[in-house]
Amino acid sequence: MAPDIGLPPQERLLKPALLKGWRRRCPNCGSGPLLKGYLKVRDTCPVCHEDLTPQRADDGPAYLTILIVGHIMAPLLHIVFVRWRPEPLVLFTIFAIGCVALSLYLLPRLKGAVVGFQWARRMHGFGDDDLADEDRAHRS
């Protein structure tokens, strides 16, 4: 997909930005890597040079991860316990590993999605340059 360079400030599409973030790619171009480690967001995209410093994902991805893992694993735990009645230590081991694995999988993807959401909605300074350029164009 082409970058949003020619679009007016209000036309950043949310769904593509969320999907690019989920794939841990730059929400603007979709090509450059968003993260430079497991959870560290790059300052700029190495491909399109989009400034990513305004992002403020903070604790949001962790809360979403806990919410999703809890809503998946709690009913599954109940179903497994009621149907097969495994030994408590076996049940604990399987579900502990499952919770950790699912959390490690979801956390960087949800962080990318949160950054994509912020970028699409121009939150925390994303798009300030675009708005300033538009103001200057209207004044001249």
C-alpha positions as CSV (number, residue, x, y, z in Angstrom):
1,M,0.0,0.0,0.0
2,A,1.1,3.5,-0.7
3,P,1.8,5.9,2.2
4,D,-0.9,8.4,3.2
5,I,1.1,11.4,1.9
6,G,-1.6,12.9,-0.3
7,L,-4.6,12.3,2.0
8,P,-6.2,15.1,4.0
9,P,-5.6,14.7,7.8
10,Q,-9.0,13.3,8.6
11,E,-8.7,10.4,6.2
12,R,-6.3,7.9,7.8
13,L,-8.1,4.6,7.7
14,L,-8.3,2.7,11.0
15,K,-8.6,-0.9,9.9
16,P,-5.5,-0.9,7.7
17,A,-3.5,0.9,10.4
18,L,-4.6,-1.7,13.0
19,L,-3.7,-4.6,10.7
20,K,-0.3,-3.1,9.9
21,G,0.3,-2.6,13.6
22,W,-0.8,-6.2,14.4
23,R,1.8,-7.4,11.9
24,R,4.3,-5.2,13.7
25,R,4.8,-2.9,10.7
26,C,4.8,0.8,10.3
27,P,1.2,2.1,10.3
28,N,2.0,4.5,7.5
29,C,3.8,2.4,4.9
30,G,3.2,-1.1,6.1
31,S,6.8,-2.1,5.1
32,G,9.1,-0.9,7.8
33,P,9.4,-2.7,11.1
34,L,7.6,-1.0,13.9
35,L,9.5,-2.6,16.8
36,K,13.3,-2.8,17.2
37,G,13.2,-5.4,20.0
38,Y,10.4,-7.4,21.6
39,L,8.5,-4.3,22.6
40,K,10.6,-1.2,21.9
41,V,9.0,1.0,19.3
42,R,11.4,2.6,16.8
43,D,11.8,6.4,16.7
44,T,11.2,6.5,13.0
45,C,10.3,4.0,10.2
46,P,13.4,3.0,8.3
47,V,11.4,2.9,5.1
48,C,9.1,5.9,5.0
49,H,10.7,7.9,7.8
50,E,7.4,8.4,9.7
51,D,8.0,9.8,13.1
52,L,6.9,7.2,15.7
53,T,8.0,9.0,18.8
54,P,4.5,10.4,19.6
55,Q,3.2,6.9,20.5
56,R,2.1,6.4,24.0
57,A,1.1,2.7,24.2
58,D,2.2,2.5,27.8
59,D,0.2,-0.2,29.7
60,G,-2.7,-0.5,27.2
61,P,-1.2,-3.5,25.4
62,A,-0.6,-5.3,28.6
63,Y,-4.1,-4.8,29.9
64,L,-5.5,-6.0,26.5
65,T,-3.3,-9.0,26.6
66,I,-4.5,-9.9,30.1
67,L,-8.1,-9.4,29.1
68,I,-7.9,-11.6,26.0
69,V,-5.8,-14.3,27.6
70,G,-8.2,-14.4,30.6
71,H,-11.2,-14.6,28.4
72,I,-9.8,-17.4,26.4
73,M,-8.1,-19.5,29.1
74,A,-10.7,-19.3,31.9
75,P,-13.5,-21.0,30.0
76,L,-11.1,-23.4,28.5
77,L,-9.8,-24.3,32.0
78,H,-13.4,-24.9,33.2
79,I,-14.2,-27.1,30.2
80,V,-11.0,-29.2,30.5
81,F,-11.6,-29.6,34.3
82,V,-15.2,-30.6,34.0
83,R,-14.8,-32.9,31.0
84,W,-11.5,-34.8,31.8
85,R,-10.7,-34.0,35.5
86,P,-6.9,-34.1,35.1
87,E,-4.6,-34.1,38.1
88,P,-4.2,-30.5,39.5
89,L,-0.4,-30.4,38.8
90,V,-0.9,-31.4,35.2
91,L,-3.8,-28.9,34.7
92,F,-1.7,-26.1,36.3
93,T,1.4,-27.0,34.1
94,I,-0.5,-27.1,30.9
95,F,-2.4,-23.9,31.5
96,A,0.5,-22.0,32.9
97,I,2.5,-22.7,29.8
98,G,-0.5,-21.9,27.6
99,C,-1.1,-18.6,29.3
100,V,2.6,-17.5,29.1
101,A,2.9,-18.6,25.4
102,L,-0.3,-16.8,24.4
103,S,0.7,-13.7,26.4
104,L,4.1,-13.6,24.7
105,Y,2.5,-14.0,21.3
106,L,-0.2,-11.3,21.8
107,L,1.8,-8.6,23.6
108,P,3.9,-7.2,20.7
109,R,1.0,-7.6,18.3
110,L,-1.3,-5.7,20.5
111,K,1.3,-3.0,21.1
112,G,1.6,-2.6,17.3
113,A,-2.2,-2.4,17.0
114,V,-2.4,0.3,19.7
115,V,0.3,2.3,18.0
116,G,-1.5,1.9,14.7
117,F,-4.8,3.1,16.4
118,Q,-3.0,6.1,17.8
119,W,-1.5,6.9,14.4
120,A,-4.8,6.5,12.5
121,R,-6.6,8.8,15.0
122,R,-3.7,11.3,15.1
123,M,-3.5,10.9,18.9
124,H,-0.6,12.3,21.0
125,G,1.0,14.3,18.2
126,F,0.7,11.9,15.3
127,G,0.0,14.1,12.3
128,D,0.7,17.5,13.9
129,D,3.0,18.3,10.9
130,D,0.1,17.5,8.5
131,L,-2.2,19.8,10.4
132,A,0.3,22.6,10.5
133,D,0.9,22.2,6.7
134,E,-2.9,22.3,6.1
135,D,-3.2,25.5,8.3
136,R,-0.5,27.2,6.4
137,A,-2.1,26.2,3.0
138,H,-5.5,27.7,4.1
139,R,-3.9,30.9,5.3
140,S,-2.0,31.6,2.1
